[in-house]
Amino acid sequence: MADDETPWLSDEEMAAWMALVGLVVRLPATLDRQLQQDSGVTHFEYQVLAGLSDAPDHTMRMSTLATFTEGQLPRLSQVAARLEKRGWLVRRPDPTDGRSTLATLTDEGMAFLLEAAPGHVRTVRRLVFDPLTKAQVRQLGDIGRRIGSAVHDENPC
């Protein structure tokens, strides 16, 4: 049964929503395809390595890494095991909290990331930034932060 109090989307809002939904579906798939073809990793695996590369000592708790990648711990654990087999990361118990596990990017993992990054960055630039003006890039950042904040408020970690 329809709710007469539902604030239905205007035609302009519906068009914007459909554009956003299309982008949210197609962009990750395109980035995933580029990374798999050029570097043999998924976008999620790349994000794990990239997150570790920016962390102090290239180390992060698995739970923090799961939040960073928007992944569930079981999925992250499976991915970490694959990356460990490749020699790109190591896991060990957190010495400050035995209940936690730390993931550390290895030198080999950093070398792989540095090799994979240029192609990924070129794809991101071509698909996201080249079509936009400098003002639109600033607006995109603002829009992303605003929507991200609303989503975070709805689903706090």
N, C-alpha and C positions, 0 to 999 in steps of 0.2 A: 504494500500500500504506500502511495506517495505521501510524503510529508509536506504539507502546504507551507511550513516554516523553513524548508530547505532553501538556503541562499544559492540558487542555481547559477552556474557560470554564464556570464554574458558571452556573446559571439566572439568578442575580442579575447576574453579570458580563455574560452575554449580553444581558440586557434593557438594561443600562446601555450596552453597546457599540452595540446597535441604535439606542438613543435618540441617542447621539453621532453615529453615521453619518448618521442622518436629519437632524440639525441641521447637520452639516458640508455636506450636500448642499443642503438647503432654504434656510438662512439666506443664503448668498452669492447664490443665485438671486433671492431676495426683495429683497435690498439692490440688486442689479443692476437689477432691474425698476423699483424706486422711482427710482433715479438716472436711468435712461434716460427714464422717463415725465416726471419733474419737471424734469430738467436737461439731458437729451440726451447724457449721458456714461455710460460703463460704470463699474462699481465699480472695476475696475482703473485706468481713467483717473483716477478720483477719488482713489484711493490714491496714484498718482504725484504729483498736484498737492498732496495733503495732506502727503505726505512732504517735498516741496520746501518747503512753507510752514513747516515746523518746523525746517528745516536752517538753519545759520548763513548769512546773506546769501541765503537761499532758494536755495542752490546745493548740488549734490551730484554726485559722480562717478556716471556711469551704472552702473558696476558695483556701487556701494553702493546705488543706487536699485533695482537689480534684486534685490539681497538683501533690501532693505526690503519690496519688493512681492511677494517670492517669485516673481518672473518671470524668465524666461530673457532674456538680452540681445537676441536677435533680436526677440522679441515686444515688449520694452520699446522698442527702436529704432523699430519700426513705430508704436507708440502715441505716442512722442515726436514722430515726424514729423507725425502727425495733430494733436497738441496745438500743435506749432510752426505749422502752417498756420492754426490758430485764433488764433495770437498769444499763447498762454498760457504757452509756455516757449520758451527759446532754448538751443541747444547750441553749444559751442565747445570747441576743444582745451584741455586742462588745461595752463596755462603751466608748472607744476612737473613735469609728466610728459607728454610729447608722445604717449605711447601711450594716454592716457586722455582721455575726453570728459566735460566738465562739462555738467550741465543746470541751468538757472536759471529759476525761476518769474518771470514778468513781472508788472508791475502789473495788466495785464488778466487774467492768470491768477489772481492773488490776488483781484481783484474778483469773478471768476466763482466762485471757491471760497467766498468769503464769502456769495455769493447762494445757492449750492447747499447749503451746510452746514446751515442750519436744518432743512430738510426731511429731510435724511439723519439728523441727530441725533434728530429726533422719531421717525423710524422705528426707529432703534437703541434708543432709550429704550422705545418701545412694545413692541418684540419681545423685547428682552433684559433690560432693567432693571426695567420696571414689574411683570412677573410675579414678581419675586424680592424677598425680604426683604433688609435691609441685611446680615444675617449670610450669606445665600446669595450676595450680590454679592461679599463678601470670599472666600467659599469658591470661587466661580467664578474669581476672580483667582488664587487659590492653585492650583486645579486646572489652569487654563490655563498658568500658569508651569511647573508640574511636568511636564505632558505636553509642553509646548514644549521644555523642557530635555532630556527624554528623546529627543525627535525630533531636536533639534540634536545631541545626543551621537551619535546614529545616523548623521546626515547633516551633519557639520560643513562649513561653507562654506570 
